[in-house]
Every structure is written in structure tokens, then in C-alpha cells.
Amino acid sequence: MKKLFKFILNTVPRPLLIRLSYWARPLLILFYKGNTYTDPIDGKSYRSFLPYGYGKQRNNVLAPGTFSLERHRLLWLYLKNETDFFSKPLKLLHFAPEQAFYKRFKKLKNLNYTTTDIESPLADVKADICALPFEDNSYDVILCNHVLEHIKDDKKAMQELFRVLKPGGWGVFQIPQDINRKETFEDDSITDRKKRAEIFGQYDHVRVYGMDYFNRLRSVGFDVKEAHYPAQLSEEEVKRYALNPNEIIPVCFKPE
């Protein structure tokens, strides 16, 4: 099963993969049904989650019902428990909208919801994150998760995020991060797809972010809260929701 998932991830284009996943979901829900792990996004429980990974695969991470990963489930819990995201009227910009969130966010009456991406079939607006077609100070909240590691000029992308966010607004900009690495690593000389997946975690990633990521965000003007949110949950919750206990959520605020 692990080899099959790895083959699919590395050979099927992502837009097509998104479409095919809707057909596979009901079968996966039935096959993995159980009581050991729970996805807090839809409340369904399973005997295990699915493996996932382009390079080295991680076991028990992809929830069959929502296709959420550790980061999605953690973010959902954070938004639900620590913010007014689900109740306050908000103008939301969502980059590369994840399947786990897309339909749920569209149904929320309090959100004025816009999705954007350069190629996702779920995007309302096809746009380059380094040259966004939105006016200055347009959005109350921006979600841009696991996008910046794909962008060569990530500083320009961060500047665009800062530009379109309203003063007093906030955003979450998650990335795959090596918390044991002090400085971000990039090497364009590595061109082999398999080698890039091994080193960068995915063949189309251009860097591995270290702990300097938060200061990169601060350098364009954001106030950044490094939210070690798993530490605020019980060990049982971290285990049951299959979270990464070391994940740090970068919550970014635009000063008023």
C-alpha cells in the first residue's frame, strides 16, 4: 500500500490527483473504519490513517475522509479553539485551497471567501503569488500553507501577502520546517527529481526552511507569533488526532 501511494503521488499531476481523490474517498473511509484515530475536521474515526510522502513516506498521517494531514488537523484545532475564525465576519483569501477545508469554508456564512492558486482546480482566481491581482489592504485573514517552499522568490511572495492583508489582519503561513536546522537550505544545483524529493521532502520544493523562517516573515513587516500549539493539547489528543508534536504554527499579523 505504501509503495502504491508513493507511486501515485510521484506520477499523477496534482490537479488530476485532486479530481481522482473524490472517487477514492468513499472506499478508503470504508476500508479504514475503526476507533483508534479521529480526524477533528469531520469527527470520523479510523483504525489508522493512510501513509503519505513524496520522498520518505510517513505512516498514519492522511485521514481517509478529509484527506487531511497532520498540519491540517492542527490548524483546524487552532482556528477553532484560539481564534474567532468560525464566527466573526471575515474576508478570507486562501492560497492553494486544501480539500480538507475548501467545501467547509465555502459553507461558512461569516466568511467572504476567495481561493487562489496558479493551477489548482479549486482556485477562484488563477494568480502568481509574487504578482497578486488584489488591491492593497484587501483581506482580514490569509491562509497560505505549504506554498512558499515552492516559490523561488519567497521574499517577494511574503511582500505580496503583507501588501494585500489589511492592517490589523492576520494570516497563517505554514511550511515544512526542519526545527533542527538553524538556517534555511537551498541548492539549485540538485536537479534530479528523486534526489530533490529525498533532500527537500518533495521534488518541486526549492528549499528546506529552518528556524530562521520566522525572521524572514518579520523582515517584510509582519509581527509573528510562533505558536507551539501541540504543547497546549494533551498527549492523548496529539496521539488520537495523529499530530506532529513539534509543529510550530506561524501566525502573522500586519500592524495597524
C-alpha positions as CSV (number, residue, x, y, z in Angstrom):
1,M,0.0,0.0,0.0
2,K,2.8,2.4,0.9
3,K,4.6,1.8,-2.5
4,L,1.3,2.3,-4.3
5,F,0.6,5.7,-2.7
6,K,4.2,6.8,-3.3
7,F,3.9,5.8,-7.0
8,I,0.6,7.7,-7.4
9,L,1.9,10.9,-5.6
10,N,5.1,11.0,-7.8
11,T,3.4,10.2,-11.2
12,V,-0.1,11.7,-11.2
13,P,-0.2,15.5,-11.8
14,R,-1.6,17.3,-8.7
15,P,-4.7,18.8,-10.4
16,L,-5.7,15.3,-11.7
17,L,-4.9,13.8,-8.3
18,I,-7.4,16.2,-6.6
19,R,-10.1,15.2,-9.0
20,L,-9.4,11.4,-8.7
21,S,-9.4,11.6,-4.9
22,Y,-13.1,12.3,-4.8
23,W,-13.8,8.9,-6.3
24,A,-11.4,7.1,-4.0
25,R,-12.6,8.7,-0.7
26,P,-15.8,6.5,0.0
27,L,-13.8,3.3,-0.5
28,L,-11.0,4.5,1.8
29,I,-13.4,5.6,4.5
30,L,-15.0,2.1,4.5
31,F,-11.7,0.2,4.4
32,Y,-10.0,2.2,7.2
33,K,-13.1,2.5,9.5
34,G,-12.2,2.0,13.2
35,N,-11.9,3.7,16.6
36,T,-8.1,4.3,17.2
37,Y,-7.6,7.7,15.4
38,T,-10.0,10.6,14.9
39,D,-10.0,13.4,12.4
40,P,-11.2,16.5,14.3
41,I,-12.2,18.1,11.0
42,D,-15.1,15.8,10.3
43,G,-15.2,13.9,13.6
44,K,-14.8,10.4,11.9
45,S,-12.7,7.7,13.5
46,Y,-10.5,5.1,11.8
47,R,-8.3,2.1,12.7
48,S,-5.4,4.0,11.1
49,F,-4.7,6.9,8.7
50,L,-3.0,6.4,5.4
51,P,0.7,6.8,4.6
52,Y,1.8,9.9,2.7
53,G,5.0,11.4,1.3
54,Y,6.8,12.1,-1.9
55,G,10.2,11.3,-0.6
56,K,10.4,9.4,2.6
57,Q,6.8,8.3,3.5
58,R,5.3,8.9,6.8
59,N,2.9,6.3,8.2
60,N,-0.5,7.0,9.7
61,V,-0.9,10.7,8.6
62,L,-3.5,11.1,5.8
63,A,-7.1,10.9,7.1
64,P,-9.4,9.0,4.6
65,G,-12.4,11.2,5.0
66,T,-11.0,14.7,4.5
67,F,-7.5,13.8,3.2
68,S,-6.1,16.0,6.0
69,L,-2.5,15.7,7.1
70,E,-1.1,16.5,10.5
71,R,-0.8,20.2,9.7
72,H,-4.4,20.5,8.5
73,R,-5.8,18.9,11.7
74,L,-3.5,21.1,13.9
75,L,-4.6,24.2,12.0
76,W,-8.3,23.3,12.3
77,L,-7.9,22.9,16.1
78,Y,-6.0,26.1,16.4
79,L,-8.6,28.1,14.3
80,K,-11.5,26.5,16.3
81,N,-10.0,26.9,19.8
82,E,-7.8,30.0,19.6
83,T,-9.5,32.4,17.1
84,D,-12.8,33.8,16.0
85,F,-12.4,32.4,12.5
86,F,-15.7,30.4,12.6
87,S,-17.9,33.2,14.0
88,K,-16.6,36.7,13.0
89,P,-17.4,38.2,9.6
90,L,-14.1,37.9,7.8
91,K,-12.8,38.5,4.2
92,L,-10.6,35.4,3.7
93,L,-8.0,34.8,1.0
94,H,-7.0,31.1,0.8
95,F,-4.0,30.0,-1.3
96,A,-3.8,26.5,-2.8
97,P,-7.1,25.5,-1.0
98,E,-6.8,22.2,0.7
99,Q,-9.6,19.7,0.1
100,A,-9.9,19.2,3.9
101,F,-11.0,22.9,4.2
102,Y,-12.4,24.0,0.8
103,K,-16.1,22.9,1.0
104,R,-16.3,23.6,4.7
105,F,-15.0,27.1,4.4
106,K,-17.4,27.8,1.5
107,K,-20.3,26.9,3.6
108,L,-19.4,29.3,6.5
109,K,-21.8,32.2,6.4
110,N,-19.4,34.5,8.2
111,L,-16.7,34.2,5.5
112,N,-16.3,36.2,2.3
113,Y,-14.2,33.5,0.8
114,T,-11.8,33.8,-2.2
115,T,-9.4,31.0,-3.3
116,T,-6.4,31.5,-5.4
117,D,-3.6,29.4,-7.0
118,I,-1.6,29.3,-10.2
119,E,-3.0,25.9,-11.2
120,S,-5.4,24.3,-8.6
121,P,-8.9,23.4,-10.0
122,L,-10.3,24.7,-6.7
123,A,-9.0,28.2,-7.2
124,D,-11.4,31.1,-8.0
125,V,-8.6,33.3,-9.2
126,K,-5.6,31.9,-11.1
127,A,-2.7,34.1,-9.9
128,D,1.0,34.2,-9.3
129,I,1.7,34.7,-5.6
130,C,4.6,37.0,-6.5
131,A,2.2,39.3,-8.5
132,L,-1.2,39.2,-7.0
133,P,-4.1,40.9,-8.8
134,F,-5.7,42.1,-5.5
135,E,-5.7,45.6,-4.1
136,D,-3.7,46.7,-1.1
137,N,-5.2,46.0,2.3
138,S,-8.0,43.8,1.0
139,Y,-8.2,40.8,3.4
140,D,-8.9,40.2,7.1
141,V,-7.3,36.8,7.0
142,I,-4.9,35.0,4.7
143,L,-4.2,31.2,4.7
144,C,-1.2,30.3,2.7
145,N,0.0,26.9,3.8
146,H,2.8,24.7,2.2
147,V,3.1,27.1,-0.7
148,L,6.2,29.2,0.0
149,E,8.6,26.3,-0.2
150,H,7.6,26.0,-3.9
151,I,8.4,29.7,-4.7
152,K,11.8,30.7,-5.8
153,D,11.5,34.4,-4.7
154,D,9.8,33.7,-1.4
155,K,10.6,37.2,-0.1
156,K,8.6,38.7,-3.0
157,A,5.7,36.4,-2.2
158,M,5.8,37.4,1.5
159,Q,5.8,41.0,0.5
160,E,2.6,40.4,-1.6
161,L,1.0,38.6,1.3
162,F,1.8,41.6,3.5
163,R,0.5,44.1,0.9
164,V,-3.0,42.5,0.4
165,L,-3.6,41.9,4.1
166,K,-5.5,44.6,6.0
167,P,-3.8,46.4,8.8
168,G,-4.8,44.5,12.0
169,G,-5.4,41.4,9.9
170,W,-3.7,38.1,10.4
171,G,-2.6,35.1,8.5
172,V,-1.2,31.6,8.9
173,F,1.7,30.6,6.6
174,Q,2.7,27.1,7.4
175,I,5.7,25.5,5.7
176,P,7.5,22.2,6.0
177,Q,10.2,23.1,8.6
178,D,13.2,21.4,10.0
179,I,13.3,22.6,13.6
180,N,16.8,21.2,14.0
181,R,18.1,23.4,11.2
182,K,19.1,26.9,12.2
183,E,19.2,28.3,8.7
184,T,17.2,27.6,5.6
185,F,18.9,25.4,2.9
186,E,18.7,25.9,-0.8
187,D,20.7,24.3,-3.6
188,D,19.6,24.8,-7.3
189,S,22.4,22.5,-8.5
190,I,20.4,19.5,-7.3
191,T,18.3,18.7,-10.4
192,D,17.4,15.0,-10.1
193,R,13.8,14.7,-9.0
194,K,14.4,11.6,-6.8
195,K,17.3,13.4,-5.1
196,R,15.3,16.6,-4.6
197,A,12.5,14.6,-3.0
198,E,15.0,12.9,-0.7
199,I,16.7,16.1,0.4
200,F,13.8,18.7,0.2
201,G,10.9,16.4,1.0
202,Q,9.3,16.8,-2.4
203,Y,10.7,17.0,-5.9
204,D,9.2,20.5,-6.6
205,H,10.3,22.1,-3.3
206,V,13.1,24.7,-3.7
207,R,14.3,24.9,-0.1
208,V,14.1,23.4,3.4
209,Y,13.1,26.0,5.9
210,G,15.0,26.2,9.1
211,M,14.2,28.2,12.3
212,D,15.1,31.4,10.6
213,Y,11.8,31.2,8.7
214,F,10.0,33.4,11.3
215,N,12.6,36.2,10.9
216,R,12.1,36.0,7.1
217,L,8.5,36.8,7.7
218,R,9.4,39.6,10.1
219,S,11.8,41.1,7.6
220,V,8.8,42.1,5.3
221,G,6.9,43.8,8.2
222,F,4.9,41.0,9.9
223,D,4.6,40.6,13.6
224,V,5.0,36.8,14.0
225,K,3.7,34.6,16.8
226,E,5.4,31.2,16.9
227,A,2.5,29.1,18.2
228,H,3.8,25.8,19.6
229,Y,0.2,24.6,19.7
230,P,0.6,20.9,20.2
231,A,2.1,21.7,23.6
232,Q,-1.3,23.2,24.6
233,L,-3.0,19.9,23.8
234,S,-2.9,16.7,25.9
235,E,-0.7,13.8,24.9
236,E,-3.8,11.8,24.3
237,E,-5.2,14.4,21.9
238,V,-1.9,14.6,20.0
239,K,-1.9,10.8,19.6
240,R,-5.6,10.4,18.7
241,Y,-5.5,13.2,16.1
242,A,-2.1,11.9,14.8
243,L,-0.5,15.3,15.1
244,N,3.2,16.3,14.8
245,P,4.1,17.2,18.4
246,N,6.9,19.5,17.2
247,E,4.8,21.6,14.6
248,I,5.0,25.3,15.1
249,I,2.2,27.4,13.6
250,P,3.5,30.8,12.2
251,V,0.7,33.2,12.9
252,C,1.4,36.6,11.2
253,F,-0.1,39.9,12.0
254,K,0.0,43.2,10.0
255,P,0.5,46.1,12.3
256,E,-2.3,48.7,12.4
